[in-house]
Amino acid sequence: MGLTQPVQPQPEFYPLETEKYLDDVAFAEALLEKAAQGNGCLSAADIVFALRNLLKMTYYPVAIKYFYDNHDLERFKQQNDYKIAMRPYTFCHYVAASRQRGDILLGTSDKLGCSNAKYVMGWKTLDDAEVKSHLKYTRDWEQAARFVRTKKRLPDGLLGFATAPLHKATFAPDVVHGVCDVLQAYHLGNDWCAAFDTHPFAMVMTMNSSICHGCVQCHILTQPNITPMCSSSKTAGKTEQSEINWVWPGAHLEPTVRWMLERTVRDGGPSFPRTGETYPGFDICKLCSFLVFKKPKAMAG
């Protein structure tokens, strides 16, 4: 007589309420209620889902961590199924792999091939090669050297850095980097201003280091930024559709997105140009009185 297999308990079925997720207000209310029942904050996955659902962002926001403590670095290695580079790559290569493919990566000085990134991360000093790499943008050597010196730099002693999709990060990110179109960035910037009661939103651009310096500056100043791509991150194929960068302090993104959800509930939708529209922008003039649709008279009553 053969052995009988024990009856396995059936997992409880939780229906996926897709209709709710397609209704901006209901979706926002559900995420806010989920946060209220937890610790009062949106989870990293909630944040990513909200950005993708309401602002229609295409790519994963990337959590970035700068390691100065060996214990933190070892904890990261133990807790993550991470990858390392086969050869030295640029910092924006690391960010792109996490943004597009969902990789969790660990970068070290010997695996960072971009001199501009090494400079702002404190892994090399200002030398003639660094100045020379800026000459194509500047009037002369003196101006190039002066411009490079204005860049923020991480303190000495950096052991490495990690990049990961925000919802996969096991660490509290120092900064979060993303790419999006200009109108999406506009909404995100406005939401930060409202959430943190600060205006105007300061945008800073630097030569030759939009992503690497943008993240360093954000971390040092604890200040978000929206800035265009530098030529390296554009021409080397690390930008998908000429998007713009947004870089947020790790602790600032949750309040920003939470306010986005709150105003979606209040106003009927996430769009500033046309309140209540599913998409973050509308490709006609703001509140155009000519392009109007209404129900036929027979249905209006």
N, C-alpha and C positions, 0 to 999 in steps of 0.2 A: 504494500500500500504506500503510495507516494506521500511525501510531505505536503501539507497544504500551506499555501502562502498566507501570512497574516494579512488581514484587511487593512489597507493603508487609509488613514483618515484623509478625506477630501479637503483640499484647501478652500477656505471660505472665498466666495466670489465677490469681488468688489467691482461693480460696473464702472467703466470709464465714461464719465459724463462729457462726451465730446461736444455736445450742444452747448453746455455751459462754457466750455473753453472758447467757443466761437462767439460768445456774447461778451463783449469787452467788460461791461459793468459787472455781470455775474461772475466772470473770471476774476476780476479785481477783488470783488467782495469775498470770494472763496479763499483767495490767497491771504487777504487781511484777516479773515476769521481763523485760518490755519495758524497764522503767526500769533494771534491773540490767545489761542488755546495752548500754544507752546510757551516759549520764553519771551514772547512779545516781538521777536525779530523774524524777518524772513530768512529762510535757509539759503545757502548758496544756490541750490537747484531752483528754489523759488525765484531768485533774482534772475537767473539765466532764462528761466521760462517766461518771466514777465517781459524781459527785454526782447525776447524772440517773438512773443505773442502780441505785445502792444506796440513796440517800436519797430517790429519786423526786422530786427537785427539778424544778419545771416550767419555770423561766425561766433564761436565760443569766446566770451571774455576770458582773458588769460590772467591767472593769479601768478604773481611774481614775488619771490622771497629771496632776500639777501642774507646769506649765512655768515655770521661772525663768531658763533659759538659752536665748538665741536660737538657738544651734546645735541644741539638742535640739528646739526648736519647728520649725525649718526641716527637720530630719531627719524629723520626724513628717509634715510636709506632703508631703515627697518620697516617702515610703514608703507612704502610705496613700491609698486612694480614700475620702476623708472628706467629710462634709457640714457645712455651717454653718447656723445658724438663720435663718429668714426675718425673724424679729422677736424681741424679747427674751422668753425663756421662763424658767421656774424651773429650778433645778438638777435637781430630781427629774423634770422633763420630759425632760431630756437622758438621765438614767439609765434612765428608762422606755423611751425609744426604742431604746437599746442593748440593754436587757434583753428586750424583746418582739419587736422587729423586726430586731435584729442590726445596727443602724447604728453606724458609726464616726463620732464627732462631735467637733468642735472648738468649744469655748466661749470667748468673750472677754467682757470687762467690759461692752461695749456690747450684747451679746446675752444678758445675764443679767438677767432681769426681777424676780427675787425679792430684796427688800432684806435679808431675813434671811441668804440665801446670800452676798450681797455683803459683809455685815458680817463673817461668819466667814472669808471668803476674803481679807479685808484690802482690799477694793475700796471701802469706805466707812467712815466713822468712826461712833462712837456718837452718834446725834442723837435729837431728840424723836420723830421718826417711828418709829425703831426701838423706843424705849421704849413708845410708844403701841400698837404692834402686839402687845405682851405684856400689856396692861392687862386683856384679857378673861380672863386666867388668874390674875391676881394681886390682892392686897388693895388696893394703891394704887401711885402713881407711884414712890415710893421703892423699894418692893419690886421692882417691875418693872425699874427701872434696875439695881438690885443683882443681880438674877438674870441679866440680859443680860451684865453684866460678868464673870460666872463662866464664860462660854463661851470655849473655846479659839479662837484666830484664827491664820490663816496669816501668816507674815512678809510685810512689804511687798515689792512687786516682782513679784507674780505676773503673768505674761504671758498665761496662758490655761490651760485644762484640756482634757483629752481623755477621752472615755468610749468604750468599745468592748467587745463581748463578749469575755470572757477569751481564748477560743481564737482570736480574730482579732487580738488586740493585738500590734503589732510592738514595743511598748515594755515595759519592766519596770514593772508597775503599782506605784504608791505604796500604793494600797489596792484591795481588791476588795469590791464591794458586791453583796448579793443579797437576795432576799425569799423566804420559805418559810413553812411553818406552824410552830407552836410546837414540836411534837415533833421535826421535822427540825432546828430550831435547837438543841434540847436535845442531840441527838446530836452536832452539829457542835461545840458548846461543850465537851461531855465529851471529844471526841476531841482538841480543842486542849489541854485540861488534861492529858491523858495524854501527848500528844506533847511538850509543853513542861514537864512535871513541875511544874505550877503549879495551885494550888487555894486558894480558890474562884475561880470565874469571875466577874469584876466586870462588872455590867451598869449602864450609865449612861443615863438619859433626860434630855433637855433640852426646854424648851418651844420650839415653833415652828421646830424645825430638826433633825428626826430624821435625815434623810439628809445634808443639807449639813454640819451640824455633826458628825454621826456620823462622816463620812468625814474631816473636818478633825481631829477629836479622835484618831481612830485613827492618822492619819499623824503627828501631833505626838508622841503618847505611845507609838507602836509597840505598841498594845494592841488586841486584838479587842474587839468589842462586839456585843451583841444587844439591840435596843431596839424598842419599838412605833413605829408610824407617828405622826407629828404630824398635827394636824387638816388642815393644808394638803394633805399628800400623800395623805390619805384622801379628803377631800371633793372634791378637784379631779379625781378620776378617774384618778389615777396609781397607785392600788393596786387590784389585781385582785380579791382575795377576803379582804380584811382580814388580809393576811399580816403577819409581823413582819420587821424588818430584821436582817440580819447584815452586819457590816463587819469585814474582816480585813486586817491588814498584808499587803502583797503577798508578802513573803518568808515569811509564816507559813502560807499556805494549803496549799502543797505538803506540808510535814511533817504537817499536820493530816490531809489526805486519805490520805497514805501510811500513817499509823497506822490510819485507818479500814479500809484494805485489809488491813493486817496482822492486825487483830483479826477481820475477816471470815473470813480463812483460819483463824485460831486457833479461833474460836468457832462456825464454821459458818454465819454470817450477820451482817448489819450491825445487827440490832435488839437494843437493850438490853432492852426489856421481854420479848421472846420470842426467845432466841437461835436462829438458824437460819431465822427467818421471812424471806420475801422482802421484806416491807415494813418500814419503819423503826419502825412502832408497831402495836399490836394493840388494837382498840377494845373491849377488855374488861379486867377487872381483871388486874393482873399475875400471871402464872402461875396463873390460875384453875384449881382442881382439879375444877371441875364441868364445864366445857366441854372435854372430852377426846375425841379420836377415835382409834380403833385398828383394826387389821386384824381381819377375822373369824377365828375359831379355825381354820377350814379353810385359811386362807391364811397364818396366823402361822407354821406349821411350815415 
